[in-house]
């Protein structure tokens, strides 16, 4: 009798599986991967032994597109499409980089409007993150409530620049449009309307016993690991690290406003768990409301296009500028060779870096916990893949 030997089963990284292990694919078409992300799970029964993220399904050649535009200003619509849930923040970060390359100072009115739009966008982005996170763990109603409130912000954006998702609003040196008549009153009305709704979200989801059991003490990311991986934004602050670029590496006029970065406190479990990351986003919305209301009260008159250059041709050189997007540190490294087209545009994606920690915080948990952990990272694949 001839004995046959089967070849050892390996993962995509070459790891040989033990007899009790198997590979389970989650995605790329899966409702809980928040986009076209494939997670290769190595499991022992229901226990996750390893996670291997596979990205690139949404690659759009952003950096190569940027290098082949006719001028610097034409890159902004491509920035819109990186993190398409935080387009204002993407546009602003790129504009800051080119303005630094040009040594350009924008008018105070532009600075105030940029802050208002960026913080409204932060709230809108967090509402999607929180609402879909509720769906991930089985809560449907909070999803509807979050999207209901987000519509108020999208209405403000549409009244301002005509778009609800991809704005091309923040330009190098200024803005595409000034604020429309009645915007300040409408924005104040939204702030008054939305603030009590945060308590409604907390009553529905945040302090729900089932939600706490699904998220507390799950996916714990220690502060040391978060720093070592280069995490940023709510992912880093959720681990108890008090770091926010708006305060600690200030840009624009954030230093004029009274507000406080929010960090994970381990209230329901261990500091750095899924619940902490979720709660940081809830509390950041309250801080964004504070910033918006202060900015609306101090916005000066002026022309939002007086500093927009007709011709952008910076001297040869390079800059790196970073800012705080809803997902963390978005950075742009721009190289100029002295021509009207950028020689190189490199984007530093916070969601890409935050996703890299996934194998670290999924091991030892159940398969169902992977859904909660990935949702707590809050990724947008357009930014991850670029």
N, C-alpha and C positions, 0 to 999 in steps of 0.2 A: 504494500500500500504506500503510495507516494504522498508525503506530507507537503502541503502547500503553505508558504509563508506569505502573509499579506504585508504590503508596505505600511510603515507607520503613518498614521494620520497626523498631519501637521496643520498649524494655522498659517495665515498669510505671512506671518513674521518668521516662520520656520520652527516654531515651538512644537515639539512632539506631544501629542495628547496622551494622557494616562488612560488606562482602560475604562475608568469610571467617568471620564470627561467627554463632552461633545461640543460641537460648534453650533451656535444658534445665531442666525442673521436677523437683526432688527433693522428694517429699512433696506434700501433707501426710500421706498414708498411706505411710510408708516406714520400714522397720525401723531405719534408721540416723539418723533425725532425732530419736529419743528422745521421741516424742510427736507430736502433730498440728502439726508445723511444716512450712511450705513454704519451700524455698529456690529462688529463681529464679536459676539459674546462666547467666551469659553465657560461652560457651566458644568457643575457637578450636581446633578439633580436640579434643584431650584436655586442653588448657591452660585453666585457669579465668581469665577476664579480669575478671569481677565477680560478686559474690554479693549478692542482695537478699533478706533474710529477710522473710517474711510471717507475722505472728502474729495472734492473735485467735480462733483456732478453738476455744479452750477457755475463752473469757471467761465468768466466772461472777458478775460484778457484786459482787465481795467488798466493795468500799468502800461501795456503795449498800446492800447488805444490812446492813453494820455500823451504818449510820446509821438503820436502821429496826427494830433490836432493842428489846425492852422495857427491857433494862438492859445494862450493860457486860459482865457475865459471859457473856451469851449470845453474844457475838462469838467466843469462843474456839473453838467447833466449826468456825466458818468459817475461822479461822486454820489449824486442822488441815489443811484441804483446799487451802491454797495450795501449799506445798511438802509434798506428801503423803508424801515420803520422809524428811522431817525435821520431823514434826509437833511433837515436843517442843520443838524450837528455835523454831518459829513461835509456839507458845503462850507460851513464856517471854518472847520479845521483846515481845509485846503486853501480857502481865502486867506486865512492867517499866515499860512506858509508863504504864499506868493507875496503878500503884503510885506512880510519880513524881508523877503528877497529883494523887494523894490525899495525898502525903507519908507513905506507909505503909512501915513497916519490918517485914520478915517475920522469923520465928524462925530461929535458926541451923540447926536441923534441916532446915527447908525449903530453905535455901540449899544445904546439902550434898546433899540428895536431888536438887535441880534440877541441880546440876553433874553428878552421877552419871548422871542420865537423859539430859542433853544430850550428854555424851561417849559414852555407849552409842549414842545416836542418830547421832552423828557417824560412829562406826565402821560402823553398819548402813548409813548412806547411802553412805559411801565404798565399802563392799563391793559395793553395787549398781553404783556408778560404775565400779569397777575390773573387775567381772565382765562387765558389758555392754560395756565398752570392749574387752575381749578378744574378745567376739563380733564387734564392729565390724571388727576386723582379722583375723578368721578363726580365733581360738583358742576352742574350745568348753569344754574341761575346766575352766579357771579359773573360768568362769561358774558351773558346778555347785558347785565348791568354795566360792566366795564366798557363794552362796545357802545352802549347807549351814551355814556358820558364822554367817550372819545369823540363822538360825532360833534359835540360842541366845539372842540378844538379844531377839528377838520373844517367846520364851518368858518371859523375865524381865519384859517389859512386860505380857504377858497375865496373869501371876501377880499383878502389882501393881494393874492397873486394868481388866483384863478385855478389853482390845483389843490388836490386833496391828499396826494401821496408823494409825488415827485415834483419838487417845487422850483428848482433853478432860481431861488429867491436871493440868497446871499451871494453877492458878486465880489470879485476882487475890487476893493476900494469903496464898496457901498452895497446897495440893494437894488433889485430890479424894479420895485415899486415902493412908494411911500405908504404909510398906513392909510386905509380908506376912512372916510368920514364915519364917525361913530364907533371906530374900533376900540378905543380906550374904554368907553362905557360898556361895550359888549364884553370885553375881556374882564373887566371888573365884575360884571354880572356873572360871568362863568365862574370866577373864583369864589364868589359868594354862594353860588349854586353847588359847586363841587365839594367844597370843604366838608359839609355835613355828610356827603355821600361816602367819604372815606370811612367814617364810623359805620355806615351801612355795610360797607365791604367787610369791615372787621367783624361785625355781628354775624354776617352770613358765612364767612369763610375763615378769616384769620384765627378766630378763637373757637372754631368748630372742633369738637372733640375728635371726630374722625379725621379731619384734616391734620390736626396736630399729631395724631398717631401715625399718619402716613409720612410726615415730614420731620418731626423732631427726632434727633439722634440718628438721622439718616444722611448719608453722604457727607460726613463730617470732614471739613477741610481745615486742618490746623493752620494757624497764622504763618508758621515757619514754612510750611509747604506752599501756601499761597504766594508768599514772597519769592520762594525759590523758583516757582514756575513762571513768575512774571505776571500773575493775575492782577486785575485792576477793576475799578468800578465796584458795583455791589458785590461781586464775587470776592473781592479782596476785603472790602469793608464788612461783609457778612462774617468774616473770620476774626473780626475784632480789631483790624488794623485801621487806625484813624488816618486815612490818606485820601485826599480829594484834590485833584489838580486845580480846581477853581479856587481853592484856598492855599494849597501848599506850593503850587507853581503857577501863581495867578496870571491870568490873561484877561484882556478886555477890561471891564469895570466891575468885576465881581467883588473887589475889595471895598466898594462903596456900600454894599448891602449887608444887612445883618441876617445871618443864617448859620446853620451848624450841620456839618456832615454827620450822617447816621452810621452807626456800626452795630454789628451783631453783639448781643449781650448774653446769649445762652439762656434766655428766659424760659423756654419750654423744654430745653434739652441741653445739648452740648454746643458751646460757641462754635460757629462755623458749619452748622448743619443746614439742611434745606430750609427749615422754618426761618432761621436767621436771615438767609439770603432773600427769602420772600419778604420778610418784615422790613428789611432795609429799603426795599423798593417802595413799600407802602409809606414809610416815613419820609422818604425822599420826595414823594409827591407833595406832602405838606410843606416841606422846605422850599420846593419849587414855587408853590403858591405864594409863600412869603416873599420870595425874590421877585416874582412877577408883579405883585401888588406894590412893592417899593419902586420898581422900575417904572411902572405906569404912573406913579405919583411924581416922578422926577424927570420924565422925558422932556428934553429941551426941543425948541424949534430948530429948523435947519433944512438943508437940501441933502437928500440921501444919495444923490449921484454926483455931487460936486467933486468928489475925489476919485471917481471911477476913471481910470486911465483910458484914453482913446487908443493908445498903442502900448502894449506891454512888451518890453524888450529889456529884461534885467541884465545887469552885468554878469559876467561869468562868475559862478560861485555856487554854493549849496547851503541849504538850511534844513533843519528838522524842527518842526513845531508840533506840539501835542495839546490836546484839549480833552475835556471830560464829556464823553458821549454817554447815553444811558447804559451802555454796556462796558464802559471803562475808557482806557486811554486810547484814543484814536490819534495816530501820528502820521504826518506826511513828511517824507524826505524828498526834497525837490532839488534837482541839479539843473543849473542853467549854463549853457555854453555861449550865451550872449545873443542867441537868435530869438525869434518870436515864438518858438515852440520849445517846450521843456525837453531837455535832453533825457531826463529820467524822473519818474514820479514813483516813489515807493510808498505804499500804504502799510502802516502797522495796525493790524486788525485786533481789537481787544477780544472779540468773540473767538477768533482763531486761537489766541493764547489761552483764554479761559477754557476752551474745549479740550486743550491738551492735557488738562488735569483730570479729565474724566476717568482714565484707567486707575488713577490714584485713589479716587473717592468712591468707586463702584465695587471694588473687590471686597468680597465677604458678605455682600448684601444679597437680597433676593432679586430675581428677574424683575418683578413688579417694582422694586425700588429703583431700578435703573431709569424707569419712566419718570419718577419723581426727581431723581438727581439731574437728568438731562434737562428737564423743564426748569429746574432751579438755576441752571447756568445761563439761560436766556440767550440762545444763539440766534443769529440771522445768517443763513447760509450764503446770501449774496455778499456779505462782508467776509465771511470765513474763506470762501473760495476766490472771491474777487475775479 
